[in-house]
Amino acid sequence: MLPGLRVWRLRRRLMRLAAPAALAGLLLTGCGGGSSSPPPASPSVALSNPASGSNVVTLSIRQLESNTATITANTPYVAVKVCDASGNCQTLPDVMVDTGSAGLRLFANKVALPLPGIPSGNGMLAACAQFASGYAWGSMHLATVQIGGEVTTSPIPIQFMNDPSLHAAPSTCAAQGIDFAARFAPVANGILGIGNFIHDCGAGCAAATPAANRPAMYYRCTGGDCTETSAELSQQGTNPISAFAVDNNGSMLNLPAVPTPGGAASATGTLVFGIGTQPNNALPAGAEIFPIAQDAYISGRIDGVAGRGFIDSGSNGYFLDLDASVTRCTPNAASSWYCPGSPVALTVQLNGASSAQTLVIGNAQAMFDTQFTALPALGGTAAVAHFADLGLPFFYGRPIATGLEGKLTSAPYGYWAF
């Protein structure tokens, strides 16, 4: 039984200037009530000829058996293994893949290994990962990270969200909004941030940046007191891909096509590490590269209207600034989800693209009622005018590569390619 049809959205960092900002995210409640009846029969979808190799891991979109309270729509899961310096390891299933953030963040109550904390002065380092409407508070630890057959060459900093050994989040952290991590806990065991950037904050959180200009992201905790502090790159949340011995220039997420607009009960695809480093991770023929700007965005047009945005597996829908002719869901007239009477087709023309892409926005309420988890036409409103968040639905049937910063001369801040 699912007493609520709550769905969520995890959005990438709000901006990245000379000093990068933190990742951004938001948890939303879908319009509509619950249902005690089982979902109707629907075939699951999978890739017909998935890649294989040590750099490939299976990725699934499905309803978690442990989550009886919410529907985890468009949530891509992989398993992640963490190890200590002595070789003791733990595998955590159901970690969400987020191509819009950097760093591995696991819920503390899911980690049994006593992974070492990261010292900061006379205390230990903690982080306040900042989201669009909230925060994730937790301690920083060191772990060797393995995903599929790829392993980091040395331990990297990861975050334990909702760590009970810490006191409540400091006021400067809590001022970011709601406790996002607490609301996200039923959805996944953690967040695997494998976006364009190597560190979750970068130079903006280092000691060389004046304290007045740093985001309230890192803290030194001594006893029960936590005060804002700097964190060098070696201490910050780190994109695991950047620490692999090979296949360390990015990744490719490959999902099957899903019936539009109705969706499917579940979907299975692959996450492939490296771009053009092995025969199994070459860009598809005809793929185009779209470099991101220093602020992490790309520009383009949706149905002829100019704007900017990003492509992000950590957002579970399309979040777009559409005009009032596209109906919002009821009974809440201010609902953040779109519920048009019939599917709406939109044309997306990214700057530099040789051709346009088509996306479809369907009726969110009808999709929620099916209790399916692979929803290719799920769309909601954007908080900023002329802004587009092309979330996980954009990945269905379209292999998308996420290139790391500093790996391609023509795209110094990273890129997307498809």
matplotlib code that plots the C-alpha trace (Angstrom):
import matplotlib.pyplot as plt

x = [0.0, 1.3, -0.5, 1.0, 2.2, 5.1, 7.8, 11.0, 13.3, 17.1, 18.5, 22.1, 24.1, 22.5, 25.6, 29.3, 31.3, 35.1, 34.4, 31.8, 28.6, 27.1, 24.8, 21.1, 18.0, 14.4, 11.9, 8.3, 5.0, 3.0, -0.6, -3.2, -3.9, -2.8, -4.0, -4.2, -4.7, -1.7, -0.4, -1.8, 0.4, 3.0, 6.1, 9.4, 11.8, 15.5, 18.3, 18.3, 22.1, 23.7, 27.4, 29.5, 32.9, 34.6, 33.7, 29.9, 27.4, 23.7, 21.4, 17.7, 14.6, 12.1, 10.1, 12.0, 10.5, 11.7, 9.8, 6.1, 5.3, 6.3, 6.6, 10.2, 9.5, 12.4, 15.0, 18.2, 19.8, 23.2, 25.2, 28.2, 31.0, 33.0, 36.1, 38.4, 42.2, 42.3, 40.3, 37.0, 34.1, 30.4, 28.2, 25.2, 22.4, 20.0, 22.3, 20.8, 22.9, 23.1, 24.9, 24.3, 26.4, 29.8, 30.6, 29.2, 26.8, 25.5, 23.0, 24.9, 22.4, 23.1, 26.9, 28.2, 31.9, 33.7, 35.2, 37.6, 36.5, 38.5, 40.3, 39.9, 42.1, 41.4, 38.1, 36.5, 35.1, 31.4, 29.5, 26.2, 25.5, 23.3, 20.2, 17.8, 15.3, 17.3, 20.4, 22.0, 24.0, 26.5, 30.1, 33.0, 34.8, 37.4, 36.7, 37.9, 34.9, 34.1, 31.4, 31.2, 34.8, 36.1, 37.9, 39.3, 43.1, 43.0, 40.4, 38.3, 36.1, 32.5, 29.6, 27.5, 24.2, 22.1, 25.0, 23.6, 27.1, 26.7, 24.4, 21.7, 22.8, 24.2, 21.9, 23.9, 23.3, 19.7, 19.1, 19.4, 15.8, 14.3, 16.3, 16.4, 18.3, 15.6, 12.9, 15.1, 15.9, 13.0, 14.0, 17.6, 20.5, 22.6, 23.5, 26.3, 27.3, 29.1, 28.5, 30.8, 32.9, 35.5, 34.8, 31.5, 32.7, 36.2, 38.1, 35.2, 35.6, 39.4, 41.4, 42.6, 39.0, 38.1, 35.8, 33.2, 33.0, 32.7, 29.4, 28.3, 29.2, 32.1, 32.3, 34.8, 33.1, 34.7, 32.5, 29.0, 30.2, 30.4, 31.8, 32.2, 35.6, 37.5, 38.1, 41.0, 40.2, 41.6, 39.0, 36.0, 33.3, 34.9, 33.5, 34.6, 35.1, 37.9, 39.8, 39.6, 42.9, 41.4, 38.1, 38.3, 37.2, 33.4, 30.6, 27.7, 24.2, 22.3, 18.6, 16.1, 13.2, 10.0, 6.5, 5.3, 3.4, 2.2, 5.6, 6.6, 6.6, 10.4, 13.5, 17.0, 20.0, 23.7, 26.2, 29.5, 32.6, 35.0, 34.3, 36.2, 38.7, 37.5, 35.5, 32.4, 32.3, 32.8, 30.3, 27.5, 27.9, 26.7, 26.8, 27.4, 29.3, 27.7, 30.3, 28.9, 29.7, 31.6, 28.2, 27.5, 24.7, 24.0, 21.8, 19.1, 15.4, 12.3, 9.6, 11.5, 11.8, 15.4, 16.7, 19.3, 19.4, 21.1, 20.8, 20.6, 19.8, 19.2, 15.9, 13.0, 11.1, 11.3, 11.1, 10.2, 8.8, 5.8, 2.9, -0.4, -2.0, -0.3, -2.6, -1.2, -2.4, -5.4, -6.8, -4.0, -4.1, -0.5, 0.7, 4.3, 3.3, 1.8, -1.4, -2.4, -5.6, -3.5, 0.2, 2.1, 5.1, 7.9, 10.9, 14.3, 17.1, 20.4, 22.9, 25.3, 23.0, 22.5, 19.0, 16.3, 15.1, 11.5, 10.1, 6.6, 4.9, 2.0, -0.6, 1.4, -1.7, -2.5, 1.1, 1.1, -2.1, -0.4, 2.3, 4.8, 8.4, 9.6, 7.7, 9.1, 6.6, 6.7, 7.0, 6.8, 7.3, 10.6, 11.3, 13.1, 11.7, 13.3, 15.0, 14.9, 15.9, 16.1, 15.8, 15.9, 13.1, 15.5, 17.8, 15.2, 16.2, 19.1, 22.6, 24.0, 27.7, 28.7, 32.3, 34.4, 36.0, 39.6, 39.5, 38.6, 40.4, 37.3, 35.1, 37.3, 34.3, 32.9, 30.3, 27.3, 27.3, 24.6]
y = [0.0, 3.5, 6.0, 8.9, 9.7, 11.8, 12.4, 14.3, 16.4, 16.8, 19.6, 20.5, 23.3, 26.7, 28.3, 27.9, 31.1, 31.4, 29.7, 26.9, 26.9, 23.8, 21.4, 22.2, 20.1, 20.0, 17.5, 18.0, 16.4, 15.3, 16.2, 13.5, 11.0, 7.4, 4.1, 0.7, -1.2, -2.8, -1.0, -2.4, -4.9, -3.3, -4.7, -3.5, -2.1, -2.8, -2.2, -4.8, -5.0, -3.5, -2.8, -5.1, -4.8, -3.8, -0.2, -1.0, -1.2, -2.0, 0.9, 0.3, 2.5, 0.8, 1.0, 0.2, -2.6, -0.8, 2.4, 1.8, 5.5, 7.2, 6.4, 6.8, 8.0, 8.3, 7.4, 5.7, 3.3, 1.6, -0.3, 1.3, -0.3, 1.6, 0.2, 1.3, 1.3, -2.3, -3.7, -4.1, -3.3, -2.8, -2.7, -0.3, -0.9, 1.7, 4.7, 7.4, 8.4, 12.2, 13.7, 17.2, 17.1, 16.0, 13.6, 10.5, 11.1, 8.2, 8.1, 7.4, 4.8, 2.7, 2.5, -0.2, 0.4, 2.7, 4.8, 7.4, 11.0, 13.9, 16.1, 19.8, 21.8, 20.5, 18.9, 17.0, 18.1, 18.3, 19.5, 21.3, 20.4, 23.2, 22.6, 24.9, 24.7, 23.0, 21.3, 17.9, 18.0, 15.4, 14.4, 13.9, 10.6, 8.9, 5.8, 3.9, 3.8, 1.0, 1.0, -2.0, -2.9, 0.7, 1.6, 4.9, 4.8, 6.1, 7.0, 10.1, 12.3, 11.2, 12.6, 10.7, 12.5, 12.7, 11.5, 11.0, 11.7, 15.3, 17.8, 19.5, 21.5, 25.0, 27.9, 29.1, 25.7, 25.3, 28.8, 27.2, 25.9, 22.5, 19.4, 18.0, 14.8, 13.9, 14.1, 12.3, 9.3, 7.0, 7.4, 6.1, 5.0, 7.9, 10.1, 9.3, 12.7, 12.1, 15.5, 17.7, 18.9, 17.2, 18.8, 19.8, 23.4, 23.9, 27.1, 28.8, 26.8, 26.7, 28.7, 31.1, 32.4, 35.1, 33.7, 36.4, 35.0, 31.3, 29.5, 28.1, 24.6, 23.2, 23.2, 22.3, 20.3, 20.0, 18.4, 19.8, 23.0, 23.4, 26.5, 27.5, 26.7, 26.3, 22.9, 22.2, 20.3, 17.1, 17.4, 18.2, 15.8, 14.4, 12.9, 9.3, 9.1, 11.6, 9.3, 6.1, 4.9, 4.8, 5.7, 8.9, 11.6, 11.1, 8.7, 7.7, 6.9, 4.7, 4.0, 2.2, 4.1, 4.1, 4.2, 7.8, 9.3, 6.3, 5.0, 1.6, -0.2, -0.2, 0.3, -1.2, 0.5, 0.9, 3.4, 3.2, 4.9, 6.7, 8.5, 7.2, 5.3, 1.9, 0.3, 0.1, 3.8, 5.6, 8.3, 7.2, 8.0, 11.5, 12.5, 16.3, 17.8, 20.7, 22.5, 24.0, 27.5, 28.5, 28.8, 25.1, 25.9, 25.7, 27.9, 27.1, 27.5, 25.7, 26.2, 29.3, 30.9, 31.5, 30.4, 28.4, 25.2, 21.8, 18.1, 16.1, 12.5, 13.7, 15.5, 13.2, 15.2, 18.0, 21.3, 24.1, 27.6, 26.9, 29.4, 29.2, 27.3, 24.1, 23.1, 22.6, 19.7, 20.1, 20.3, 22.6, 25.4, 26.2, 22.7, 22.4, 19.5, 19.8, 18.0, 18.9, 17.3, 15.8, 15.4, 18.6, 18.2, 20.7, 21.4, 21.9, 23.5, 23.6, 26.2, 24.5, 21.6, 20.5, 19.4, 19.9, 17.4, 16.7, 16.1, 15.4, 16.7, 14.4, 14.5, 14.0, 12.9, 10.2, 9.0, 9.0, 7.0, 4.1, 3.8, 3.3, 4.3, 5.1, 8.1, 9.7, 12.6, 13.8, 17.6, 20.4, 24.1, 25.9, 28.4, 30.7, 32.2, 31.0, 28.2, 24.5, 21.4, 18.5, 15.7, 11.9, 11.7, 13.3, 10.2, 7.6, 6.2, 8.8, 7.8, 10.9, 11.4, 13.7, 15.0, 16.1, 19.5, 19.8, 16.7, 18.3, 21.5, 22.7, 22.3, 23.3, 23.3, 19.9, 19.0, 16.9, 14.8, 12.9]
z = [0.0, -0.9, 1.4, -0.6, -4.1, -3.1, -5.8, -5.5, -7.5, -6.9, -9.0, -9.6, -8.2, -8.7, -10.1, -10.6, -10.9, -10.2, -6.9, -7.5, -5.5, -3.8, -5.5, -5.4, -4.8, -4.0, -2.7, -4.0, -3.2, -6.2, -6.6, -5.8, -3.1, -2.5, -3.7, -2.0, -5.2, -7.0, -10.2, -13.5, -15.4, -17.6, -19.1, -17.7, -20.3, -20.7, -23.2, -26.0, -26.2, -23.0, -22.8, -20.7, -19.0, -15.8, -16.4, -16.7, -13.9, -14.1, -13.4, -12.5, -12.1, -9.9, -6.7, -3.6, -1.6, 1.6, 0.6, 1.3, 1.8, -1.5, -5.2, -6.4, -9.9, -12.3, -9.7, -11.2, -8.7, -8.6, -6.0, -4.4, -2.4, 0.3, 1.9, 4.8, 4.7, 6.0, 3.1, 5.0, 2.7, 2.6, -0.5, -0.4, -2.9, -4.1, -4.3, -6.7, -9.7, -9.9, -12.9, -11.5, -8.4, -7.2, -4.4, -2.7, 0.1, 2.1, 4.9, 8.1, 9.4, 6.3, 6.8, 9.1, 8.5, 11.0, 8.2, 9.5, 9.8, 8.3, 10.8, 10.7, 13.1, 16.6, 15.5, 12.7, 9.4, 8.6, 5.6, 4.9, 1.3, 0.1, -2.0, -3.7, -0.8, 2.0, 3.1, 3.9, 7.2, 8.0, 8.8, 6.3, 6.1, 4.0, 1.9, -1.1, -3.4, -5.9, -8.5, -10.7, -11.5, -11.1, -7.9, -6.7, -6.5, -2.9, -0.3, -1.1, 1.1, 1.3, 3.4, 6.0, 5.9, 9.1, 11.2, 14.7, 16.3, 15.3, 17.0, 15.0, 12.0, 12.9, 12.4, 9.3, 7.8, 8.8, 7.3, 3.9, 4.3, 5.1, 6.1, 2.6, 3.7, 6.2, 3.5, 0.9, 3.2, 2.1, -1.6, -1.6, 0.5, -0.8, -3.7, -6.1, -7.6, -10.9, -12.6, -14.5, -11.6, -9.5, -6.1, -4.6, -3.8, -5.2, -4.7, -3.1, 0.1, 0.3, 2.8, 0.2, -0.2, 2.4, 5.0, 4.2, 0.6, 1.4, 1.4, 4.7, 3.6, 5.7, 9.5, 12.1, 14.9, 18.4, 21.0, 20.4, 18.7, 15.0, 13.4, 9.7, 8.3, 5.0, 3.4, 1.0, -2.2, -0.7, 2.1, -0.1, -1.4, -4.5, -7.7, -7.6, -11.3, -11.1, -8.8, -10.9, -12.4, -15.9, -17.4, -15.3, -17.8, -17.4, -17.8, -20.1, -18.9, -21.2, -20.7, -22.9, -24.6, -22.5, -23.9, -24.0, -22.3, -20.2, -19.0, -17.7, -14.3, -14.3, -16.5, -16.6, -18.2, -17.8, -16.3, -18.2, -16.9, -19.3, -22.6, -25.5, -23.4, -24.4, -27.2, -25.0, -24.2, -27.5, -28.2, -30.6, -34.2, -34.9, -31.2, -30.6, -27.7, -25.7, -23.5, -20.3, -19.3, -16.1, -14.4, -15.3, -17.8, -21.5, -23.6, -26.1, -27.1, -26.2, -28.8, -29.9, -26.5, -25.5, -22.1, -20.4, -18.3, -17.8, -18.2, -15.0, -14.0, -10.5, -11.4, -11.8, -14.4, -16.9, -15.0, -17.4, -17.5, -19.7, -20.3, -18.6, -21.5, -20.0, -17.2, -13.7, -11.6, -9.3, -6.6, -5.7, -8.3, -7.5, -8.0, -9.3, -11.7, -15.2, -15.9, -19.5, -20.9, -23.7, -24.1, -25.1, -27.5, -27.1, -29.4, -27.7, -29.7, -27.8, -29.0, -31.4, -32.1, -35.7, -35.0, -32.4, -29.8, -29.0, -25.5, -24.3, -21.2, -20.0, -17.3, -14.0, -12.0, -14.6, -14.4, -10.6, -10.6, -12.5, -9.8, -12.5, -11.8, -15.4, -16.5, -19.7, -19.8, -16.2, -16.0, -13.5, -13.2, -13.1, -10.3, -12.7, -15.9, -19.2, -17.4, -18.2, -16.1, -18.5, -15.9, -16.1, -18.7, -21.2, -20.8, -22.0, -25.3, -25.6, -24.3, -22.7, -21.7, -18.9, -19.4, -16.5, -16.2, -17.4, -19.6, -23.0, -24.2, -26.0, -22.9, -19.9, -17.5, -18.8, -21.3, -22.2, -25.3, -27.1]

ax = plt.figure().add_subplot(projection="3d")
ax.plot(x, y, z, "-o")
ax.set_aspect("equal")
plt.show()
